[in-house]
Amino acid sequence: MKRGIQLLIVALASAGLVFSGCDKPAEEPATTEEAAPEEPTEEEAAPEEEVVEEEEAAEVNEDMYVNAAFEVTCVNAQIEDPARATEIKNEIYPRYGFTEESFNAAQEQMAERESVKMAIETRMEKCTAELAESLAEAGAAEGEEAAAEEAPAEEGSAAKKAPAKPRPAKTGSMNGNFGGGGFEGASIRMMVRPDFKVNGQVRGNREGAAFAIPFNGEVSTDGTISATGERDGNTVSVSGKLTSAGAAGKIEGSVHQRDYSVNYNAN
């Protein structure tokens, strides 16, 4: 019996059935989800400030303004009926490229210029009721002439261009000084218009007494200047030559009962 038990134990040992400690099951690693990286927030671009450019004030043509201002001033002085005066002025404004509003704006800009005031004052000496009334007709005639010149030629026909009108070598306002003969601070101001008309003024002091003499005249197609004037017993005769550089010549006459003859150069 004892022998049988021993053999059973040996058999079991050889078969590898000896009991051993139970192994603990391995823990499965916990799976964790990685958080998705946040996308950076785009900053809104700051709006750029708009740069507002200042518009340059339109430059007023002095010659055109003087022509319009003289005619408007003449109408205001001579036409008593307000409705008729307005009717004539409405013909004048477009003749020189203005509306009533743009003319008023130009007046604020130009009215205090000495050359402008002098030119208008000189021409107003010829303003009459007949002249003021005729300005409406002159405006209509010039408007029709301008429209005819600007009308396009018919298709297929040869365009006939009107010959260019002659113009003075230089137009607009010119200024110069002169001395000698007892004059102090004496100057000449001259305006040459595209229609070859000349007007202006000589002024200053002679032996302490002031004088101012307006003059009117014309310049020929070859540039010869001829103009005269008189005020308060003082006289002036302006002669000379007009070129693209300006005007130069002689001023002669009488100031404070004394004759004079001096040279001038205006540009």
matplotlib code that plots the C-alpha trace (Angstrom):
import matplotlib.pyplot as plt

x = [0.0, 2.7, 4.6, 1.6, 1.3, 5.0, 4.7, 1.6, 3.5, 6.4, 4.1, 2.4, 5.7, 7.1, 3.9, 4.4, 1.2, 2.8, 0.7, 2.2, 1.0, -1.6, -0.3, -2.2, -3.6, -1.7, -3.6, -4.4, -2.9, -5.6, -6.0, -6.3, -7.3, -5.0, -6.7, -6.6, -4.5, -6.5, -6.1, -4.7, -7.4, -6.7, -6.7, -8.7, -6.6, -7.2, -8.9, -6.6, -7.6, -8.5, -6.4, -8.5, -6.6, -7.6, -8.7, -6.8, -8.9, -9.5, -7.4, -9.5, -8.4, -7.9, -8.6, -11.9, -12.9, -12.2, -14.3, -17.2, -16.9, -16.9, -20.0, -21.8, -20.9, -22.0, -25.3, -25.9, -25.0, -27.2, -30.1, -32.8, -35.2, -34.0, -35.6, -34.0, -30.6, -30.8, -31.7, -28.6, -26.3, -27.4, -26.1, -22.8, -21.8, -21.5, -19.8, -16.8, -17.1, -19.0, -22.3, -23.7, -22.4, -18.9, -18.7, -19.6, -16.9, -14.4, -15.4, -14.4, -11.0, -10.3, -12.1, -9.3, -6.5, -5.2, -4.8, -8.4, -9.8, -7.8, -8.9, -12.6, -12.4, -10.8, -13.3, -16.3, -15.5, -17.0, -20.1, -23.4, -27.0, -26.8, -23.7, -25.2, -28.4, -26.3, -24.4, -27.3, -27.1, -23.4, -23.6, -26.1, -24.0, -20.8, -22.6, -23.8, -20.4, -18.8, -21.4, -20.7, -16.9, -17.4, -19.9, -18.3, -17.9, -20.3, -19.1, -17.4, -16.9, -13.6, -13.5, -12.9, -11.1, -11.4, -8.0, -6.6, -7.2, -4.0, -3.2, -0.8, 2.7, 1.7, -1.6, -2.7, -1.4, 2.1, 3.8, 6.9, 8.5, 10.0, 11.9, 13.7, 12.0, 11.1, 9.0, 9.0, 7.5, 6.1, 4.7, 2.9, 0.3, -0.8, -3.3, -3.2, -6.4, -6.6, -8.5, -5.4, -6.9, -4.7, -5.6, -3.8, -2.6, 0.5, 0.6, 3.0, 4.3, 6.0, 7.7, 5.5, 2.1, 0.3, -1.1, -2.9, -3.7, -5.7, -5.0, -6.5, -5.3, -4.3, -1.4, -0.9, -0.3, 3.4, 3.5, 3.5, 1.8, -0.1, -2.3, -3.2, -5.0, -5.9, -7.1, -7.2, -5.2, -2.4, -1.8, 0.1, 1.1, 2.4, 4.3, 6.7, 6.9, 5.2, 7.0, 6.6, 8.8, 6.7, 6.4, 9.0, 9.1, 8.4, 5.9, 5.4, 3.0, 2.5, 2.1, 1.4, 1.9, 5.3, 6.2, 8.0, 9.5, 10.8, 11.5, 9.5, 9.8, 6.8, 6.5]
y = [0.0, 2.4, 1.4, 2.2, 5.7, 6.5, 5.3, 7.6, 10.6, 9.9, 9.5, 12.8, 14.6, 13.3, 14.3, 17.9, 18.2, 19.8, 22.8, 26.2, 29.7, 31.3, 34.2, 37.5, 38.6, 41.5, 44.8, 46.2, 49.7, 52.4, 54.0, 57.8, 60.0, 62.9, 66.3, 67.9, 71.0, 74.2, 76.1, 79.6, 82.3, 84.7, 88.3, 90.5, 93.0, 96.5, 98.5, 101.0, 104.6, 106.1, 109.0, 111.8, 113.9, 117.6, 118.8, 121.7, 124.8, 125.3, 128.0, 130.9, 132.4, 136.1, 137.3, 135.4, 136.6, 140.3, 140.1, 138.5, 140.7, 143.9, 142.9, 141.8, 145.0, 147.1, 145.4, 145.8, 149.5, 150.3, 147.9, 149.0, 146.1, 143.2, 140.5, 141.9, 142.3, 138.6, 137.6, 139.4, 138.0, 134.5, 135.1, 136.5, 133.7, 130.8, 133.1, 133.0, 129.5, 130.3, 129.5, 132.0, 129.9, 129.5, 133.2, 134.1, 131.7, 133.2, 136.7, 135.8, 134.6, 137.4, 140.6, 141.9, 141.6, 145.0, 144.1, 142.8, 145.9, 148.2, 146.5, 146.5, 150.1, 151.2, 149.5, 150.7, 154.2, 153.0, 151.4, 152.8, 151.7, 150.9, 148.8, 146.9, 146.1, 144.9, 142.4, 139.9, 139.9, 139.7, 136.6, 134.9, 135.7, 134.3, 131.3, 130.4, 131.0, 128.7, 126.0, 126.2, 125.8, 122.8, 121.0, 117.7, 117.3, 115.0, 111.4, 111.0, 114.8, 116.6, 118.6, 122.3, 124.0, 127.7, 129.4, 130.1, 133.6, 135.7, 136.4, 138.8, 137.5, 137.6, 138.0, 138.7, 141.0, 142.5, 144.7, 146.9, 149.8, 153.0, 155.9, 159.2, 162.5, 162.9, 159.7, 157.5, 154.1, 154.5, 151.4, 150.4, 147.7, 146.5, 143.9, 142.6, 140.8, 138.1, 140.6, 142.9, 145.4, 147.0, 148.7, 149.5, 152.1, 154.1, 155.2, 156.3, 159.6, 162.5, 165.0, 163.7, 163.9, 160.7, 160.1, 157.3, 157.5, 154.7, 154.1, 152.2, 151.3, 148.4, 146.3, 145.6, 142.2, 143.0, 143.8, 147.6, 149.1, 152.3, 153.5, 156.8, 158.0, 161.0, 161.7, 164.9, 166.8, 164.2, 162.4, 159.3, 157.9, 154.3, 153.0, 150.1, 146.6, 143.4, 140.1, 136.7, 138.0, 141.0, 144.7, 147.4, 151.0, 154.6, 156.3, 160.0, 162.7, 165.2, 164.7, 167.6, 170.0, 168.7, 166.7, 163.4, 160.7, 157.5, 153.9, 150.9, 147.1, 145.0, 141.2]
z = [0.0, 1.0, -2.1, -4.3, -2.9, -3.6, -7.2, -7.7, -6.4, -8.7, -11.6, -11.0, -10.6, -13.8, -15.6, -14.5, -12.6, -9.6, -8.6, -8.8, -7.8, -10.2, -12.2, -12.1, -15.4, -16.9, -16.8, -20.2, -20.6, -20.6, -23.9, -23.8, -26.7, -27.4, -27.5, -30.9, -30.9, -31.1, -34.3, -33.7, -34.0, -36.9, -35.9, -38.1, -39.9, -38.7, -41.4, -43.0, -42.7, -46.0, -46.9, -48.3, -50.7, -50.8, -54.2, -55.4, -55.9, -59.5, -60.9, -62.3, -65.6, -64.8, -68.3, -68.5, -65.1, -65.9, -69.0, -67.2, -64.1, -66.2, -68.2, -65.0, -63.2, -66.2, -66.3, -62.6, -62.9, -66.0, -66.1, -63.7, -64.3, -62.1, -64.3, -67.4, -65.6, -64.6, -68.2, -69.6, -66.9, -67.7, -71.2, -69.9, -67.5, -70.0, -72.5, -70.3, -69.0, -65.7, -64.1, -61.6, -58.7, -60.2, -61.0, -57.4, -56.2, -58.6, -57.4, -53.8, -55.1, -57.6, -56.5, -54.2, -56.8, -57.7, -61.4, -61.5, -59.8, -62.0, -65.2, -64.3, -63.1, -66.3, -68.6, -66.6, -67.9, -71.2, -69.6, -70.9, -70.8, -74.6, -74.0, -71.1, -73.1, -76.1, -74.0, -74.2, -78.0, -78.1, -75.9, -78.1, -81.3, -79.7, -78.4, -82.0, -83.4, -80.8, -81.5, -85.2, -84.7, -82.4, -84.6, -85.8, -89.6, -91.3, -91.8, -95.2, -95.7, -95.3, -92.1, -92.7, -89.9, -89.5, -89.6, -86.2, -85.0, -84.4, -80.8, -79.1, -78.3, -74.6, -72.8, -69.3, -66.5, -66.6, -64.0, -63.8, -62.0, -63.2, -61.7, -62.4, -63.1, -59.4, -59.3, -56.1, -55.9, -59.4, -61.2, -64.4, -64.6, -68.0, -69.2, -72.7, -73.9, -76.6, -78.8, -78.8, -76.4, -73.8, -70.5, -67.4, -65.0, -64.0, -60.4, -57.6, -56.1, -57.6, -55.3, -52.4, -54.2, -55.3, -58.7, -60.6, -64.3, -66.1, -69.8, -72.7, -76.2, -78.3, -79.5, -83.2, -84.7, -84.9, -81.2, -81.3, -78.1, -78.3, -75.3, -73.7, -70.6, -68.4, -64.9, -62.8, -65.3, -65.4, -68.7, -69.9, -73.3, -73.3, -76.3, -76.8, -78.0, -76.8, -77.0, -75.3, -72.5, -71.7, -72.7, -72.8, -74.0, -73.0, -70.7, -71.4, -70.4, -67.6, -63.8, -61.5, -64.4, -65.1, -68.2, -68.0, -70.3, -68.7, -69.8, -68.5, -68.6, -67.5, -67.4]

ax = plt.figure().add_subplot(projection="3d")
ax.plot(x, y, z, "-o")
ax.set_aspect("equal")
plt.show()
